[in-house]
Structure formats: C-alpha cells, structure tokens
Amino acid sequence: AEERGSAAKYVITLSRSLIEPFLAFSPRRDLREQAFKAWISRGENGGASDNRAIIAEMLKLRRERAHLLGYKTFADYKLENTMAKTTANVRALLNEVWPAAKARALQEREKLQAIAQREGANITIEPWDWRYYAERVRKAEYDLDESEVKPYLPLDNVIEAAFYVAGRLFGLSFSERPDVPVYHPDVRAFEVTDSAGNHVGLFLGDYFARPSKRSGAWKSTFRRQERLAGDIRPIVVNVMNFAKGSGDTPALLSFDDARTLFHEFGHALHSLLSNVTYPSISGTSVARDFVELPSQLYEHWLLTPEVLRKFARHYRTDEPMPAHMIEKLRAASTFNQGFATVEYLSSAIVDIEFHSELYDDQEPIAFEQSVLERIGMPREIVMRHRSPHFLHIFSGDGYSAGYYSYLWSEVLDADAFAAFEETGDVFDPDTAARLKEFIYSAGGLRKEEEAYKAFRGRLPTVEGLLKKRGFVA
C-alpha cells in the first residue's frame, strides 16, 4: 500500500505469489471472492488490456502459418520436433491422467465441503473457497500449517540448499560477486566453478516482486555456452516474484515457493552445465516436452531429508525444522493433487485444442468453455491459466501447443528420480554422472528419447507419475 501511495492498510496485487496465499489464509469470504474474480478475469475486462481479440487473431495467424508450411494444424507444426510427435499422442497422455485426477479432485471437494460444514459455514464450495478450506484440511489431516513452515524457509537458506544439491550432484560451487554489475539493486550475482576450480559461468538471482516485473517465475539466458567462437561460458538468470521481508524479518518462502526456486534453478543448471560446440543446441535448446525434465527433476531433492535437515532452519533461532514437520511435509506432498492436476490438465487440454483441427475461428472464451464442458471440468476448479492471460501460449510461441510438456516431463522426472532411489542414495555418484553427461550437459546433441535411454537404460512409463501424485498406491 505504501509503495503505491494508497491510504489503505494493505493492497493485494494480482500476482500469483500474493493472491494464492491470500486465498488460502483470508477468513473473509467476500474478499476472497472479490480477489479471485479479479484474478481470473485478467485480460477480459474491456479497454486497452483486453486480450480476447488479440488471441483470436494470433490463433488465426498461427493456423495460416502452419498451412503455408504444409501442416494441417499449428499443433502438427509445433509437435514435429518433440518427443510426443503428434496431437494424438499428446491427447493420449492427457486423457490417461485426466480421469484419475478428476476422481481425486471430486474426493477432495467432499473433504472441503465437510470441513466447511463442521466449522459452521453454510456454503457450497466455490472456486474462491477451495484454497482456504484446503488449507484447513491440510492442517486437520497433517497438522501442517503453512504459516508454521515459512519461518523455517528463509530465502537465503533455500538458495543455499539449491547450491548444495548442485555441489553434491555435479561438483559445482557458487561464490557471490557483489562487484558484478547488475540491472537492478535486488539482483544478486554468483560465479559458478567446478570441482577443479574452473570457471563454469555466471548465475544471477532476481528474487523479489516489483511493479516492473510480469508475474510468475522463469529462467532467462543472457549468453549461451558454446565453443564455436572460443570457449564461451554461460550467463543465466532466475527471476522470481517473492514478497520481500519487512523490518527484521527476512523474506520467508512457502514450501511451494521453495519448490519453484528449485524448479527454476534446475533450468539454470541445464544452461550452466551445457557442454556443446554449437550455440543452437546449447543448454535448454531441446524439445519443449523434454526441457522441463531437468527443472522438475531438481524439485525432488528439496524434499529429501538430508536437504531439509541441513537448510530448513528457523530464521530467528537457527533451530532445524522439527523431524515431525519434515515427515508431514513429505506426507502432504500428494495433498490436493487432484485439484492441482485438474487445473493444470484443463489448461493443457485447452491449449492443444486451440491449436488443433477442432478450433475454427470460434470466439476464444466460448471455445475454452466448450472444451471444459466436454471434459467435464468440475465447477469448483478454474483453469490454472485462463486464455486471456495464458502467457505460456500467447506471450510468444514457446509453449503454444506445448503446455502439455510439463506433464510429459513429469513422466520423465518421476522415472528419473526413481533411478537414484533404486540405488539407495539420492546423491549416487554414478547415477549423477550419467545425469550430467546425457541430460544436463548434453543440450540437443541427441534425440531426446535417445538421451533418456542413455541415462536410464530404457524409456519411462506413466506409473511413476501416478504414484508421485498419489493417484495409485
């Protein structure tokens, strides 16, 4: 409020990292509804910031582009150089997971409704209620209050944890370099070296929200690794939108925030560890449905007991996170996964159908709703990214007809982490060496399925994903 010159005590901006905690913790149902409706209607309120006509034009031009290049649909064009290869294969994966995810979400809804009634709320669960009552269920079933977890996850500790895992797996070290010029005072620069002390690259961390930033979290590459014009080392940045601390309280992360930091750092490592000749195949220059493997796989190490014991420490007392809290975090990792999977899958399904033969210049919001009706979208859940603000697929071509790739990559990451678990050591040196050689440092040297088989010895199956999300025992 103070930053914006408002006389109000508090101001909530429509950033996911601020809205989601508000929806989870605010007891004011009227304000939750107001905030939620503002959040999901971004980009369709008329005026200069209304995106509906823009996305309709983009979809039309994408289809024309595909036709000019000899493809039946834009999805056919985008999928040609992916692991999935065809729209049919994408639909097969999404349709295989959707029934289990929806069934779990409906079970979760009943729990939310029950706890609301026990607490005397004479309501029917609506989308703006889900996160609030999910937090109540989480607390009741796991006795895990997110506000009790955050003091054990100061931002600096989580950064150090990400660095530690990179050291254990890949022999990397990170030294802060305050002398390196950066583009904003909040940005921190770190020199990255290998186990022999050789310079690997430069890593920048831009962690805090500010008005000039778009929402979300991402990795960008300022300079790619290559050897075509000499030994060129990479410069990469992780950008987040965490809330700053206040007074003597540092920035404290939710567990989801910490997972996001590990995720984006996995992308950064994919660029930092790159070891190829040509810049066109450097780092993350791989198929869209493979690029999330290094990032999603890296998230697994956050939940390992060793990492939590070492770095999840109270910001005031330096006491480690209690063992019972760690166990509850692990047990709660499959909590609310029906909801999370449904909101993601619905976005992925709408994306692939926007770019398939089913879309034929319909009004985008009407088409979105028709797809959701066809798949039986639960009314209490809204797409993770509704079309007018679906940056992944409309701010550029990066994830257009490719949002499914997070799930495709999760099939890979669940199977890949199992390779470590099967050895009895989540930092197993031999497995880590194969991971570095064939995945993190290889860029686009090999076809993605060949790279994965070289690491794992076989292609993955979906069972690991269903188990990871708690849909099967």
ROPA-871374 format. One line per 4 residues: their letters; for each residue x negated, y, z of C-alpha. Coordinates in nm, 3 decimals, always signed. Each point is the difference from the previous one (the first is absolute). Example, Ala and Ser with C-alpha at 12.3 -4.5 7.8 and 13.67 -1.06 7.14 Angstrom:
# residues 2
AS) -1.230:-0.450:+0.780 ~ -0.137:+0.344:-0.066
//
This chain:
# residues 473
AEER) +0.000:+0.000:+0.000 ~ -0.281:+0.238:+0.091 ~ -0.184:-0.068:-0.328 ~ +0.314:+0.088:-0.196
GSAA) +0.081:+0.311:+0.202 ~ +0.324:-0.152:+0.126 ~ +0.161:+0.106:+0.325 ~ +0.121:-0.358:+0.051
KYVI) -0.182:-0.220:+0.248 ~ -0.057:-0.278:-0.253 ~ +0.009:-0.035:-0.379 ~ +0.009:-0.335:-0.180
TLSR) -0.133:-0.004:-0.354 ~ +0.102:-0.268:-0.248 ~ -0.328:-0.189:+0.022 ~ +0.037:-0.374:+0.059
SLIE) -0.255:+0.007:+0.285 ~ +0.221:+0.253:+0.185 ~ +0.349:-0.111:-0.104 ~ -0.039:-0.370:+0.081
PFLA) -0.110:+0.057:+0.364 ~ +0.288:+0.246:+0.041 ~ +0.249:-0.255:-0.131 ~ -0.146:-0.264:+0.232
FSPR) -0.006:+0.202:+0.320 ~ +0.257:+0.281:-0.013 ~ +0.311:-0.086:+0.207 ~ +0.194:+0.274:-0.184
RDLR) +0.199:-0.193:-0.260 ~ +0.126:+0.321:-0.163 ~ -0.355:+0.123:-0.054 ~ -0.114:-0.340:-0.125
EQAF) +0.278:+0.008:-0.259 ~ -0.088:+0.353:-0.105 ~ -0.371:-0.079:-0.030 ~ +0.058:-0.331:-0.181
KAWI) +0.236:+0.147:-0.258 ~ -0.240:+0.286:-0.071 ~ -0.284:-0.249:-0.033 ~ +0.167:-0.238:-0.246
SRGE) +0.150:+0.277:-0.213 ~ -0.331:+0.166:-0.084 ~ -0.009:+0.086:-0.369 ~ +0.376:-0.006:-0.064
NGGA) +0.135:+0.315:+0.161 ~ +0.022:+0.224:-0.305 ~ -0.231:+0.287:-0.086 ~ -0.364:-0.002:-0.103
SDNR) -0.091:-0.302:+0.213 ~ +0.270:-0.230:-0.140 ~ -0.176:-0.285:-0.181 ~ +0.292:-0.191:-0.152
AIIA) -0.022:+0.147:-0.351 ~ -0.378:-0.030:+0.008 ~ +0.000:-0.371:+0.079 ~ +0.266:-0.065:-0.266
EMLK) -0.224:+0.169:-0.255 ~ -0.305:-0.192:+0.124 ~ +0.178:-0.332:-0.036 ~ +0.113:+0.087:-0.351
LRRE) -0.351:+0.105:-0.105 ~ -0.156:-0.310:+0.153 ~ +0.233:-0.221:-0.200 ~ -0.081:+0.193:-0.318
RAHL) -0.371:-0.033:+0.073 ~ +0.034:-0.377:+0.043 ~ +0.193:-0.030:-0.327 ~ -0.264:+0.202:-0.186
LGYK) -0.266:-0.237:+0.133 ~ +0.197:-0.305:-0.110 ~ +0.151:-0.111:+0.332 ~ +0.364:-0.073:+0.067
TFAD) +0.000:+0.176:+0.338 ~ -0.230:+0.218:+0.208 ~ -0.026:-0.285:+0.252 ~ -0.131:-0.230:-0.276
YKLE) -0.263:+0.263:-0.082 ~ -0.108:+0.055:+0.361 ~ -0.007:-0.367:+0.098 ~ -0.209:-0.127:-0.291
NTMA) -0.330:+0.041:+0.186 ~ +0.118:-0.112:+0.344 ~ +0.004:-0.333:+0.179 ~ +0.379:-0.010:-0.031
KTTA) -0.010:+0.046:-0.378 ~ +0.380:+0.012:-0.054 ~ +0.316:+0.155:+0.144 ~ +0.136:-0.352:+0.046
NVRA) -0.291:-0.090:+0.230 ~ +0.050:+0.317:+0.205 ~ +0.371:-0.069:+0.036 ~ -0.076:-0.360:+0.098
LLNE) -0.219:+0.112:+0.292 ~ +0.242:+0.270:+0.118 ~ +0.297:-0.235:-0.029 ~ -0.185:-0.274:+0.188
VWPA) -0.056:+0.224:+0.303 ~ +0.324:+0.208:-0.008 ~ +0.246:-0.260:+0.140 ~ -0.222:-0.081:+0.301
AKAR) -0.065:+0.369:+0.066 ~ +0.367:+0.095:-0.026 ~ +0.107:-0.287:+0.226 ~ -0.254:+0.107:+0.262
ALQE) +0.111:+0.365:-0.028 ~ +0.363:-0.096:+0.063 ~ -0.108:-0.195:+0.309 ~ -0.192:+0.306:+0.117
REKL) +0.306:+0.219:-0.055 ~ +0.204:-0.217:+0.234 ~ -0.261:+0.045:+0.272 ~ +0.008:+0.377:-0.047
QAIA) +0.378:+0.004:+0.018 ~ -0.004:-0.212:+0.315 ~ -0.248:+0.219:+0.186 ~ +0.189:+0.316:-0.102
QREG) +0.318:-0.146:+0.147 ~ -0.179:-0.112:+0.318 ~ -0.122:+0.356:+0.046 ~ +0.354:+0.132:-0.037
ANIT) -0.029:+0.147:-0.348 ~ +0.332:-0.051:-0.176 ~ -0.151:+0.019:-0.348 ~ -0.057:-0.201:-0.314
IEPW) -0.369:-0.008:-0.089 ~ -0.082:+0.253:-0.272 ~ -0.331:+0.058:-0.179 ~ -0.098:+0.279:+0.243
DWRY) +0.058:-0.237:+0.292 ~ -0.216:-0.289:-0.120 ~ -0.342:+0.121:+0.114 ~ +0.133:+0.126:+0.335
YAER) +0.169:-0.327:+0.095 ~ -0.281:-0.205:-0.152 ~ -0.229:+0.172:+0.249 ~ +0.246:-0.092:+0.277
VRKA) +0.001:-0.363:-0.115 ~ -0.378:+0.001:-0.025 ~ -0.023:+0.126:+0.356 ~ +0.258:-0.252:+0.125
EYDL) -0.138:-0.305:-0.180 ~ -0.369:+0.075:+0.016 ~ -0.007:+0.261:+0.276 ~ -0.207:+0.197:-0.248
DESE) +0.055:+0.375:+0.005 ~ -0.179:+0.179:-0.284 ~ -0.055:+0.300:+0.226 ~ -0.193:-0.227:+0.237
VKPY) -0.216:-0.132:-0.283 ~ -0.105:+0.338:-0.145 ~ -0.225:+0.107:+0.293 ~ -0.215:-0.304:-0.078
LPLD) -0.039:+0.098:-0.366 ~ -0.177:+0.337:-0.015 ~ -0.088:+0.081:-0.359 ~ -0.377:-0.005:+0.056
NVIE) +0.015:-0.351:+0.145 ~ +0.199:-0.130:-0.295 ~ -0.250:+0.156:-0.243 ~ -0.283:-0.169:+0.192
AAFY) +0.189:-0.330:-0.011 ~ +0.030:+0.022:-0.379 ~ -0.373:+0.071:-0.022 ~ -0.078:-0.289:+0.236
VAGR) +0.187:-0.253:-0.214 ~ -0.186:+0.123:-0.310 ~ -0.324:-0.051:+0.191 ~ +0.089:-0.353:+0.108
LFGL) +0.124:-0.108:-0.342 ~ -0.228:+0.187:-0.237 ~ -0.293:+0.136:+0.204 ~ +0.097:+0.365:-0.047
SFSE) -0.082:+0.290:+0.235 ~ +0.167:+0.344:+0.013 ~ -0.176:+0.316:+0.118 ~ +0.192:+0.327:+0.030
RPDV) -0.152:+0.282:-0.206 ~ +0.131:+0.340:+0.117 ~ -0.248:+0.165:-0.241 ~ +0.185:-0.129:-0.308
PVYH) +0.227:+0.270:-0.150 ~ +0.368:-0.097:+0.005 ~ +0.317:+0.152:-0.142 ~ +0.179:+0.063:+0.333
PDVR) -0.120:+0.038:+0.361 ~ +0.200:-0.310:+0.101 ~ -0.192:-0.225:-0.241 ~ -0.280:-0.218:+0.141
AFEV) -0.288:-0.138:-0.208 ~ -0.186:-0.326:+0.066 ~ -0.306:-0.141:-0.174 ~ +0.032:-0.372:-0.065
TDSA) -0.307:-0.226:+0.006 ~ -0.051:-0.375:-0.035 ~ -0.178:-0.240:+0.235 ~ -0.337:+0.093:-0.154
GNHV) +0.063:+0.371:+0.051 ~ +0.063:+0.070:-0.367 ~ +0.244:+0.277:-0.094 ~ +0.334:-0.149:-0.109
GLFL) +0.216:+0.310:-0.039 ~ +0.184:+0.282:+0.170 ~ +0.331:-0.048:+0.180 ~ +0.229:+0.293:+0.085
GDYF) +0.288:-0.017:+0.246 ~ +0.282:+0.257:-0.029 ~ +0.230:-0.120:+0.275 ~ +0.241:+0.276:+0.106
ARPS) +0.324:+0.131:-0.147 ~ +0.008:+0.359:-0.126 ~ +0.242:+0.201:-0.216 ~ -0.218:-0.020:-0.313
KRSG) +0.008:-0.382:-0.005 ~ +0.254:-0.232:-0.154 ~ +0.130:-0.266:+0.235 ~ -0.132:-0.352:+0.023
AWKS) -0.348:-0.150:+0.012 ~ -0.241:-0.085:-0.280 ~ -0.356:-0.052:-0.117 ~ -0.155:+0.220:-0.267
TFRR) -0.335:-0.038:-0.174 ~ -0.203:+0.315:-0.066 ~ -0.282:-0.197:-0.163 ~ -0.003:-0.364:-0.111
QERL) -0.287:-0.243:+0.046 ~ -0.177:-0.084:-0.326 ~ -0.344:-0.081:-0.143 ~ +0.053:+0.113:-0.357
AGDI) -0.153:+0.344:+0.061 ~ -0.230:-0.097:+0.287 ~ +0.089:-0.133:+0.344 ~ +0.309:+0.210:+0.070
RPIV) +0.141:-0.047:+0.350 ~ +0.370:+0.051:+0.080 ~ +0.169:+0.281:+0.189 ~ +0.347:-0.092:+0.129
VNVM) +0.258:+0.157:+0.229 ~ +0.281:-0.138:+0.214 ~ +0.288:+0.245:+0.041 ~ +0.256:-0.041:+0.279
NFAK) +0.273:+0.210:+0.158 ~ -0.043:-0.070:+0.371 ~ +0.123:+0.249:+0.259 ~ -0.278:+0.188:+0.177
GSGD) -0.041:-0.022:+0.373 ~ +0.083:+0.291:+0.226 ~ -0.185:+0.146:+0.294 ~ -0.228:-0.263:+0.152
TPAL) +0.190:-0.285:-0.165 ~ -0.169:-0.131:-0.316 ~ +0.185:-0.123:-0.306 ~ +0.168:-0.326:+0.101
LSFD) +0.118:-0.254:-0.255 ~ +0.292:-0.235:-0.005 ~ -0.089:-0.355:-0.091 ~ +0.148:+0.059:-0.346
DART) -0.225:+0.306:-0.037 ~ -0.301:-0.209:+0.097 ~ +0.099:-0.263:-0.256 ~ +0.027:+0.274:-0.265
LFHE) -0.352:+0.120:+0.083 ~ -0.136:-0.353:-0.039 ~ +0.195:-0.042:-0.325 ~ -0.141:+0.311:-0.163
FGHA) -0.347:-0.078:+0.130 ~ +0.025:-0.334:-0.179 ~ +0.053:+0.195:-0.322 ~ -0.300:+0.218:+0.086
LHSL) -0.220:-0.306:+0.051 ~ +0.110:-0.134:-0.339 ~ -0.158:+0.312:-0.153 ~ -0.297:+0.030:+0.239
LSNV) -0.112:-0.362:-0.048 ~ +0.040:+0.007:-0.378 ~ -0.303:-0.151:-0.177 ~ +0.053:+0.023:-0.375
TYPS) -0.165:+0.167:-0.298 ~ +0.293:+0.168:-0.171 ~ +0.216:+0.268:+0.167 ~ +0.308:-0.122:-0.186
ISGT) +0.001:-0.322:+0.210 ~ -0.131:+0.153:+0.323 ~ +0.162:-0.037:+0.341 ~ +0.378:-0.003:-0.013
SVAR) +0.009:-0.020:-0.382 ~ +0.186:-0.330:+0.011 ~ +0.352:-0.114:-0.081 ~ +0.267:+0.189:+0.191
DFVE) +0.129:-0.317:+0.163 ~ -0.351:-0.088:+0.118 ~ -0.111:+0.342:+0.124 ~ +0.189:-0.028:+0.329
LPSQ) -0.174:-0.326:+0.098 ~ -0.309:+0.164:+0.159 ~ +0.214:+0.255:+0.188 ~ +0.273:-0.234:+0.124
LYEH) -0.252:-0.268:+0.090 ~ -0.196:+0.250:+0.211 ~ +0.307:+0.066:+0.215 ~ -0.026:-0.353:+0.142
WLLT) -0.313:+0.082:+0.200 ~ +0.177:+0.273:+0.198 ~ +0.205:-0.264:+0.180 ~ -0.291:-0.227:+0.084
PEVL) -0.058:-0.028:+0.377 ~ -0.367:+0.098:-0.029 ~ +0.075:+0.329:-0.175 ~ +0.289:+0.092:+0.230
RKFA) -0.199:-0.083:+0.315 ~ -0.295:+0.207:-0.116 ~ +0.172:+0.309:-0.141 ~ +0.355:+0.019:+0.137
RHYR) -0.096:+0.200:+0.309 ~ +0.197:+0.260:+0.196 ~ -0.102:+0.351:-0.099 ~ -0.011:+0.123:+0.363
TDEP) -0.133:-0.297:+0.199 ~ -0.186:-0.198:-0.270 ~ +0.175:-0.308:+0.135 ~ +0.051:-0.266:-0.268
MPAH) +0.348:-0.074:-0.123 ~ +0.139:-0.262:+0.241 ~ -0.013:-0.357:-0.129 ~ +0.376:-0.039:+0.037
MIEK) +0.054:+0.309:-0.219 ~ -0.231:-0.140:-0.267 ~ +0.190:-0.328:+0.002 ~ +0.328:+0.188:-0.029
LRAA) -0.134:+0.200:-0.293 ~ -0.092:-0.323:-0.174 ~ +0.336:-0.158:+0.083 ~ +0.181:+0.311:-0.120
STFN) -0.183:+0.004:-0.334 ~ +0.294:-0.182:-0.163 ~ +0.257:+0.216:+0.178 ~ +0.243:+0.188:-0.229
QGFA) -0.161:-0.158:-0.306 ~ +0.340:-0.063:-0.157 ~ +0.064:+0.375:-0.002 ~ -0.351:+0.086:-0.118
TVEY) +0.008:-0.256:-0.279 ~ +0.349:+0.096:-0.119 ~ -0.082:+0.373:-0.018 ~ -0.318:-0.079:-0.192
LSSA) +0.145:-0.268:-0.229 ~ +0.296:+0.217:-0.096 ~ -0.241:+0.273:-0.112 ~ -0.208:-0.252:-0.196
IVDI) +0.309:-0.145:-0.168 ~ +0.134:+0.343:-0.099 ~ -0.343:+0.091:-0.138 ~ -0.033:-0.307:-0.222
EFHS) +0.359:+0.035:-0.126 ~ -0.045:+0.372:-0.079 ~ -0.272:-0.111:-0.240 ~ +0.174:-0.311:-0.134
ELYD) +0.253:-0.063:-0.275 ~ +0.282:+0.059:+0.253 ~ -0.058:+0.376:+0.012 ~ +0.141:+0.184:-0.300
DQEP) +0.011:+0.372:+0.085 ~ +0.250:-0.035:+0.283 ~ +0.005:+0.274:+0.264 ~ -0.288:-0.113:+0.227
IAFE) +0.182:+0.016:+0.334 ~ +0.298:-0.189:-0.141 ~ -0.236:-0.263:-0.141 ~ -0.180:-0.025:+0.334
QSVL) +0.332:-0.061:+0.175 ~ +0.110:-0.259:-0.256 ~ -0.320:-0.199:+0.053 ~ +0.042:+0.015:+0.378
ERIG) +0.360:-0.118:-0.027 ~ -0.105:-0.290:-0.223 ~ -0.256:-0.129:+0.250 ~ +0.235:+0.051:+0.298
MPRE) -0.197:+0.271:+0.180 ~ +0.104:+0.015:+0.367 ~ +0.173:+0.335:+0.055 ~ -0.196:+0.064:+0.322
IVMR) -0.332:+0.009:-0.187 ~ -0.117:+0.254:-0.257 ~ -0.275:-0.051:-0.257 ~ -0.341:+0.086:+0.136
HRSP) -0.039:+0.248:-0.287 ~ +0.315:+0.125:-0.170 ~ -0.041:+0.096:-0.364 ~ -0.008:+0.383:+0.028
HFLH) -0.304:-0.015:+0.231 ~ -0.155:-0.330:-0.109 ~ -0.351:+0.141:-0.040 ~ -0.158:-0.338:-0.070
IFSG) +0.183:-0.036:-0.330 ~ +0.082:+0.360:-0.100 ~ -0.293:+0.218:+0.112 ~ -0.207:-0.181:-0.262
DGYS) -0.020:-0.333:-0.180 ~ -0.200:-0.178:+0.270 ~ +0.271:-0.217:+0.153 ~ +0.273:+0.035:-0.263
AGYY) +0.130:-0.352:-0.064 ~ -0.259:-0.094:+0.259 ~ +0.141:+0.060:+0.349 ~ +0.049:-0.377:+0.024
SYLW) -0.379:-0.025:+0.019 ~ -0.006:+0.056:+0.377 ~ +0.194:-0.324:+0.043 ~ -0.204:-0.179:-0.264
SEVL) -0.314:+0.112:+0.183 ~ +0.149:-0.110:+0.332 ~ +0.033:-0.352:-0.137 ~ -0.373:+0.025:-0.069
DADA) -0.097:+0.165:+0.330 ~ +0.190:-0.249:+0.218 ~ -0.169:-0.285:-0.182 ~ -0.342:+0.171:+0.008
FAAF) +0.003:+0.065:+0.375 ~ +0.095:-0.364:+0.051 ~ -0.338:-0.082:-0.156 ~ -0.166:+0.166:+0.301
EETG) +0.240:-0.156:+0.250 ~ -0.069:-0.346:-0.139 ~ -0.367:+0.038:+0.100 ~ +0.089:+0.088:+0.360
DVFD) -0.180:+0.336:-0.032 ~ +0.173:+0.308:-0.142 ~ -0.345:+0.145:-0.071 ~ -0.141:-0.319:-0.154
PDTA) -0.317:+0.111:-0.187 ~ +0.032:-0.240:-0.294 ~ +0.363:+0.091:-0.065 ~ -0.085:+0.371:+0.040
ARLK) -0.285:-0.036:-0.250 ~ +0.236:-0.153:-0.259 ~ +0.257:+0.270:+0.073 ~ -0.259:+0.271:-0.063
EFIY) -0.143:-0.163:-0.313 ~ +0.321:-0.090:-0.179 ~ +0.254:+0.255:+0.131 ~ -0.136:+0.317:+0.164
SAGG) -0.312:+0.058:-0.212 ~ +0.105:-0.153:-0.330 ~ +0.235:+0.270:-0.133 ~ +0.145:-0.117:-0.330
LRKE) -0.287:-0.234:-0.094 ~ +0.229:-0.304:-0.014 ~ +0.363:-0.070:-0.068 ~ +0.177:+0.037:+0.330
EEAY) +0.117:-0.360:+0.022 ~ -0.357:-0.115:-0.072 ~ -0.138:+0.229:+0.271 ~ +0.248:-0.132:+0.254
KAFR) -0.070:-0.363:-0.089 ~ -0.375:+0.066:+0.031 ~ +0.059:+0.130:+0.354 ~ +0.265:-0.247:+0.119
GRLP) -0.053:-0.303:-0.219 ~ +0.363:+0.005:-0.117 ~ +0.288:+0.235:-0.078 ~ +0.227:+0.110:+0.288
TVEG) +0.353:-0.111:+0.086 ~ +0.291:+0.204:+0.143 ~ +0.023:-0.211:+0.318 ~ -0.264:+0.207:+0.177
LLKK) +0.198:+0.319:-0.057 ~ +0.326:-0.149:+0.126 ~ -0.180:-0.123:+0.311 ~ -0.177:+0.333:+0.054
RGFV) +0.332:+0.183:-0.008 ~ +0.162:-0.252:+0.231 ~ +0.253:-0.130:-0.253 ~ -0.118:-0.360:+0.044
A) -0.161:-0.173:+0.298
//
